[in-house]
Amino acid sequence: MKRLLCLAALAIIPAFGQLVPFESYETTFGHVHLAVTDLDAQRTFWTEIMGGKIVKNGPLELIEFPGIYIMLRKVDKVEPSVGGVFDHFGFVVRDYPAAEAKWRARGYKIEPTQNPNESYVFGPDGVKVEVFGDTSLAVPIQFFHYHLYPSQEDIPKMQEWYIKALGGVKAMRPCIACITNPSWSQTTNFAGGNVTFNPGAKSLAPSKGRSIDHAGFEVKNLDAAVKRLEAQGIKLDEPVRQVPNTNVRVAFLTDPWGVRIELTENLAPVKH
């Protein structure tokens, strides 16, 4: 079937080491925080296989991609992302056949879709990652979305929550490397990508403690963001704090469906 392309969501291409500028948004994508049992296996997957680069912000180790960072936290055991409300997150790559060949050569689990230019690849600890191909991409790989699975009836409420709480914009998911008659999904857009909502089972588990432990968003002003949350009656899980030996400030909350969220300010390392 004929593939369709709609690249509006990828108009701003961040370089390595940069998050997407806020532009008119209050929030941009910051990081995905993984709970992992084997740090070396995860570093290999995200750098050698997926093409990220390890950088430091003081004591913080970040694996950077255009538009997102991956952060790792060592745990003794963990559940895979599938089965949780935060099912997976996604990237677009310029050379999809080469990416898939690399996954197969290294023995990673692949779950094809009906589109030959899109698959899910499973990293260590059952981290599920969706990857699309787009030969016009200006960089080898770029972040695209978080994918959440509330119940069908909760999708409108979840979409509105991300708009009101985090300053997103209501949208429909753009067609990236999709096929004719795609199943359009509702999204909330932020600078650098979107949060996509599709119906899941009512019994899906919270994200905390699973391989995709929480979603990270970077905000312009953390104090102002927290005041906006408090005005809506949203309580933080942990108060605002500064990460020692950095200028990074963080706060944690959980959405009503169990997605743990970290808000950050100044996450990206300062380039000298």
C-alpha positions as CSV (number, residue, x, y, z in Angstrom):
1,M,0.0,0.0,0.0
2,K,1.1,3.5,-0.7
3,R,2.9,5.2,2.3
4,L,2.0,8.8,3.2
5,L,4.2,11.3,4.9
6,C,3.2,14.3,7.0
7,L,6.3,16.0,8.5
8,A,4.9,19.0,10.3
9,A,5.8,17.5,13.7
10,L,9.4,17.2,12.6
11,A,9.8,20.8,11.3
12,I,12.2,21.7,14.1
13,I,15.2,19.4,14.1
14,P,17.4,19.7,17.2
15,A,21.1,18.9,17.1
16,F,22.6,16.4,19.4
17,G,22.8,17.8,22.9
18,Q,19.8,20.0,22.4
19,L,16.2,19.8,23.4
20,V,13.7,21.3,21.1
21,P,13.2,25.1,21.8
22,F,10.0,26.0,23.7
23,E,8.8,28.3,20.9
24,S,5.1,29.0,21.9
25,Y,4.9,26.0,24.2
26,E,5.4,26.1,28.0
27,T,6.9,22.6,28.0
28,T,9.3,20.6,25.9
29,F,10.2,16.9,26.0
30,G,13.1,16.3,28.4
31,H,13.9,12.7,29.1
32,V,12.7,9.1,29.5
33,H,13.8,7.6,32.8
34,L,14.4,3.8,32.7
35,A,14.6,1.4,35.6
36,V,17.2,-1.2,34.5
37,T,18.9,-4.3,35.9
38,D,22.0,-4.1,33.7
39,L,23.5,-0.7,33.0
40,D,26.0,-1.9,30.5
41,A,23.4,-3.7,28.4
42,Q,21.3,-0.6,28.4
43,R,24.2,1.6,27.4
44,T,25.1,-0.7,24.6
45,F,21.5,-0.7,23.3
46,W,21.1,3.1,23.4
47,T,24.5,4.0,22.1
48,E,25.8,1.2,19.8
49,I,22.4,0.1,18.5
50,M,20.2,3.2,18.6
51,G,22.9,5.9,18.1
52,G,22.8,7.9,21.2
53,K,25.8,9.6,22.9
54,I,26.6,9.5,26.6
55,V,27.1,13.0,28.2
56,K,27.3,14.3,31.7
57,N,25.6,17.1,33.6
58,G,27.6,17.1,36.8
59,P,27.0,13.7,38.3
60,L,24.0,13.0,36.0
61,E,24.7,10.6,33.1
62,L,22.5,11.3,30.1
63,I,22.2,9.4,26.8
64,E,21.4,12.2,24.3
65,F,19.4,12.1,21.1
66,P,18.0,15.0,19.1
67,G,15.0,16.1,21.2
68,I,15.3,13.7,24.2
69,Y,17.6,12.2,26.8
70,I,17.5,8.7,28.2
71,M,18.4,8.3,31.9
72,L,19.1,5.0,33.6
73,R,18.6,3.9,37.2
74,K,19.9,0.6,38.5
75,V,17.4,-1.7,40.2
76,D,17.5,-5.4,41.2
77,K,14.4,-6.4,39.2
78,V,11.9,-4.7,37.0
79,E,8.7,-5.4,35.0
80,P,8.7,-4.8,31.2
81,S,7.0,-1.6,29.9
82,V,4.2,-3.6,28.2
83,G,1.5,-4.1,30.8
84,G,1.9,-0.6,32.1
85,V,-0.1,2.5,31.1
86,F,3.2,4.0,29.7
87,D,3.6,1.3,27.1
88,H,6.4,2.7,24.8
89,F,8.0,5.7,23.3
90,G,9.0,6.4,19.7
91,F,11.7,7.7,17.4
92,V,12.0,8.4,13.7
93,V,15.1,7.2,11.8
94,R,16.5,8.2,8.4
95,D,17.6,4.7,7.4
96,Y,15.1,2.3,8.7
97,P,16.4,-0.8,6.9
98,A,19.8,-0.3,8.4
99,A,18.3,0.1,11.8
100,E,16.3,-3.1,11.6
101,A,19.3,-5.0,10.2
102,K,21.3,-3.9,13.3
103,W,18.6,-5.1,15.7
104,R,18.4,-8.5,14.0
105,A,22.1,-9.0,13.9
106,R,22.3,-8.4,17.7
107,G,19.3,-10.6,18.5
108,Y,16.8,-8.0,19.8
109,K,13.2,-8.9,19.8
110,I,11.3,-7.1,16.9
111,E,7.5,-6.8,16.6
112,P,6.6,-5.8,13.0
113,T,3.6,-3.8,12.1
114,Q,1.6,-3.8,8.8
115,N,3.9,-1.1,7.6
116,P,7.2,-2.4,6.4
117,N,8.8,0.9,7.4
118,E,7.9,0.7,11.1
119,S,8.4,-1.8,13.9
120,Y,8.6,-2.1,17.7
121,V,12.0,-3.2,19.0
122,F,12.5,-4.4,22.5
123,G,15.6,-3.4,24.4
124,P,17.0,-4.9,27.6
125,D,14.5,-5.2,30.5
126,G,11.6,-5.3,28.0
127,V,11.8,-1.6,27.1
128,K,9.4,-1.2,24.1
129,V,10.4,1.3,21.5
130,E,8.5,2.2,18.3
131,V,10.6,3.2,15.3
132,F,9.5,4.8,12.0
133,G,11.5,5.4,8.9
134,D,11.6,8.7,7.1
135,T,14.4,9.1,4.4
136,S,14.0,12.9,4.4
137,L,15.0,13.3,8.1
138,A,17.8,15.8,8.5
139,V,19.4,13.8,11.3
140,P,20.0,10.0,11.7
141,I,17.4,9.7,14.5
142,Q,15.0,12.0,16.3
143,F,12.6,11.6,19.2
144,F,8.9,11.5,18.2
145,H,6.4,10.6,21.0
146,Y,5.4,9.0,24.4
147,H,2.6,6.5,23.9
148,L,0.1,6.0,26.8
149,Y,-2.8,3.5,27.1
150,P,-5.7,4.7,29.3
151,S,-9.1,3.1,28.9
152,Q,-11.2,4.2,25.9
153,E,-13.5,6.4,28.0
154,D,-10.6,8.1,29.7
155,I,-8.8,9.2,26.5
156,P,-10.5,12.7,26.3
157,K,-10.0,13.3,30.0
158,M,-6.3,12.3,29.8
159,Q,-5.7,14.5,26.8
160,E,-7.3,17.4,28.6
161,W,-5.2,16.7,31.7
162,Y,-2.0,17.0,29.8
163,I,-3.2,20.2,28.2
164,K,-4.2,21.9,31.5
165,A,-1.5,20.5,33.8
166,L,1.5,20.7,31.5
167,G,0.6,23.3,28.9
168,G,0.2,21.0,25.8
169,V,-2.0,21.6,22.8
170,K,-4.8,19.3,21.6
171,A,-4.0,17.7,18.3
172,M,-4.3,14.5,16.2
173,R,-1.2,12.5,15.6
174,P,0.6,13.3,12.3
175,C,1.1,10.6,9.8
176,I,4.8,9.6,9.9
177,A,5.7,6.7,7.6
178,C,2.2,5.4,7.8
179,I,0.0,3.7,5.3
180,T,-3.3,4.5,3.5
181,N,-6.2,4.8,5.9
182,P,-4.2,5.1,9.0
183,S,-5.8,4.8,12.4
184,W,-5.4,8.4,13.7
185,S,-4.7,8.8,17.4
186,Q,-5.5,11.7,19.7
187,T,-2.5,13.5,21.0
188,T,-1.4,16.4,23.1
189,N,1.5,18.2,21.5
190,F,4.5,19.8,23.2
191,A,7.6,21.3,21.8
192,G,9.5,18.4,20.2
193,G,6.8,15.8,19.9
194,N,3.5,14.5,21.2
195,V,1.9,12.4,23.8
196,T,-0.3,9.8,22.0
197,F,-3.3,8.2,23.6
198,N,-4.8,4.8,22.5
199,P,-7.3,2.6,24.4
200,G,-5.8,0.1,26.8
201,A,-7.2,-2.3,29.4
202,K,-8.6,-0.8,32.6
203,S,-6.1,-2.9,34.7
204,L,-2.9,-1.5,33.2
205,A,-0.3,-0.9,35.9
206,P,1.2,2.5,36.9
207,S,4.6,3.3,35.3
208,K,6.6,3.5,38.5
209,G,8.7,0.4,39.0
210,R,8.4,-0.7,35.4
211,S,11.2,-0.5,32.8
212,I,9.8,2.8,31.5
213,D,9.6,4.2,35.0
214,H,8.6,7.8,34.2
215,A,8.2,10.5,31.6
216,G,10.4,13.6,31.8
217,F,9.3,17.1,30.6
218,E,11.5,20.2,30.7
219,V,9.8,23.5,31.7
220,K,11.0,27.1,31.4
221,N,10.3,27.9,35.0
222,L,9.8,25.1,37.5
223,D,8.4,27.3,40.2
224,A,5.8,28.7,37.9
225,A,4.9,25.3,36.6
226,V,4.5,24.0,40.2
227,K,2.2,27.0,41.0
228,R,0.1,26.2,38.0
229,L,-0.3,22.6,39.2
230,E,-1.1,23.6,42.7
231,A,-3.7,26.0,41.5
232,Q,-5.4,23.0,39.8
233,G,-5.3,21.0,43.0
234,I,-2.5,18.7,41.7
235,K,-0.1,17.6,44.4
236,L,3.5,16.8,43.9
237,D,4.9,13.4,44.9
238,E,8.1,15.1,45.9
239,P,8.9,18.8,46.4
240,V,11.1,20.8,44.2
241,R,14.8,20.2,44.8
242,Q,18.1,20.9,43.2
243,V,20.3,18.0,42.0
244,P,23.6,18.3,43.9
245,N,26.5,19.7,42.0
246,T,24.3,20.8,39.1
247,N,22.0,23.7,38.2
248,V,19.3,21.1,37.5
249,R,16.0,21.4,39.5
250,V,13.4,18.7,39.5
251,A,9.9,17.9,40.9
252,F,7.8,14.7,40.6
253,L,4.1,14.1,40.3
254,T,1.8,11.3,39.0
255,D,-1.0,11.8,36.6
256,P,-4.5,10.3,37.5
257,W,-3.8,7.2,35.4
258,G,-0.5,6.3,37.0
259,V,2.1,7.8,34.7
260,R,4.9,9.1,36.9
261,I,6.2,12.4,35.6
262,E,9.4,14.3,36.4
263,L,9.5,18.0,35.6
264,T,13.0,19.4,35.1
265,E,14.7,22.8,34.7
266,N,18.2,23.1,33.1
267,L,18.5,19.4,32.3
268,A,20.6,19.8,29.2
269,P,24.4,20.1,29.9
270,V,25.8,23.5,29.2
271,K,28.0,23.4,26.1
272,H,31.3,25.2,26.3
